[in-house]
Amino acid sequence: MHKKDPNFHSVLRRVIYSIDVVKQVSYNDQKFYMAYR
């Protein structure tokens, strides 16, 4: 259980990071869309 802990943590951080990236990209798309209108 303890051996999997750091691996799980890194996976969790990667998931959070990718979610953050997706949010940022969608936010930029929204901004571009609003400017385009």
Secondary structure as a PSIPRED ss2 file (coil, helix, strand):
# PSIPRED VFORMAT (PSIPRED V4.0)

   1 M C   1.000  0.000  0.000
   2 H C   1.000  0.000  0.000
   3 K C   1.000  0.000  0.000
   4 K H   0.000  1.000  0.000
   5 D H   0.000  1.000  0.000
   6 P H   0.000  1.000  0.000
   7 N H   0.000  1.000  0.000
   8 F H   0.000  1.000  0.000
   9 H H   0.000  1.000  0.000
  10 S H   0.000  1.000  0.000
  11 V H   0.000  1.000  0.000
  12 L H   0.000  1.000  0.000
  13 R H   0.000  1.000  0.000
  14 R H   0.000  1.000  0.000
  15 V H   0.000  1.000  0.000
  16 I H   0.000  1.000  0.000
  17 Y H   0.000  1.000  0.000
  18 S H   0.000  1.000  0.000
  19 I H   0.000  1.000  0.000
  20 D H   0.000  1.000  0.000
  21 V H   0.000  1.000  0.000
  22 V H   0.000  1.000  0.000
  23 K H   0.000  1.000  0.000
  24 Q H   0.000  1.000  0.000
  25 V H   0.000  1.000  0.000
  26 S H   0.000  1.000  0.000
  27 Y H   0.000  1.000  0.000
  28 N H   0.000  1.000  0.000
  29 D H   0.000  1.000  0.000
  30 Q H   0.000  1.000  0.000
  31 K H   0.000  1.000  0.000
  32 F H   0.000  1.000  0.000
  33 Y H   0.000  1.000  0.000
  34 M H   0.000  1.000  0.000
  35 A H   0.000  1.000  0.000
  36 Y H   0.000  1.000  0.000
  37 R C   1.000  0.000  0.000
